[in-house]
Amino acid sequence: MSNTPPQKGWLLKVTAAAKQQFKKEIFEGEPTKPFVPPPVDSGKFTTYGFEGYQKLRKTPQPGPDELKGAAKDVYSQVKHWTVQSPLQAEGRDWAGIKLDDLAQAVGVSTKQVQRIVKKPPFHTATKVIDNRTRKLIRIGAPSDLTHEDFARIMVSDWRKATGREGERSDFGLLVGMAKDAPRGLAPDILRTVVANWSGFMAGVHLAITLASVDGDTFDGDPKNFEKKYFHYPTISVTRRFWPVAIEFYHMFIQANQIGGPILYNQINKILMKHKIQSPS
């Protein structure tokens, strides 16, 4: 039987009985009949996201004297409008000038400005302000990524790994994961969980078994815990049991430390000291 996740709209093609069966599995935790085997874990984990972030930390921020032509003028305008009329978003100050106005001030096309701000020392974000979508621009070190920046990486990883679009509310959950993971590690942790979902769910079930007695750190009522099995990766479940996800990832690191790169030892030390803040 195929382990391929159901495509969008698939429920419209199945019988009412099958719908009820699906409902029981997802919402009541009952196994499917006939049994659908869970996805096979890959046994793989990644560290390239954290490694890339570490390289960014060592990359110096280009100063205005290192920029040429229009890039230098864009830098001057962004710096001016960040001081003169800052927009606050994602915990940072952004230049309070619209993209078209910035292009006009510099004397180049909007597309050219967009190409310029894709490179350091610029950072960009697309936000809805006053019911309109705007591209925000700021100046910062290459490693000055926001929690939302890491969440955007995770959105892209999720689409590639599962072939599915997340719910609109999932982005906030991903931001929470980025906040609660050691800086730069959240994308690698999520990738590893998605690639080894059955193993992660085993960890979740163990956590639920323990919580059904005394609750857990985030919910002290044991009545709120009951075992449910989700056959395919789910962002909301991963977020609720993010401490399990981090510990699950830590196990991969520790199991491969001997003979592994120095990076594994560095990650292990970071995870050993890490404390989870919240599941929300």
NORCOR-V444089 format. One line per field, one symbol per residue. burial: + if it has 16 or more other C-alpha atoms within 10 Angstrom, else -. A space follows every 50 residues. Layout:
burial=???
//
This chain:
burial=--------------------++--+-----+-------+-----+++-++ +-+--+----++-------++++++-+++-++---++-----+++++-+- -++--+---+--+--++--++++++----------++++-++++++++++ ++-++-++---+-------++-++++++++++++++++++++++++++++ +-+++-+++-++--+------+--+-+++++++-+--+++++++++++++ -++---+-----+++-++--+-------+-
//
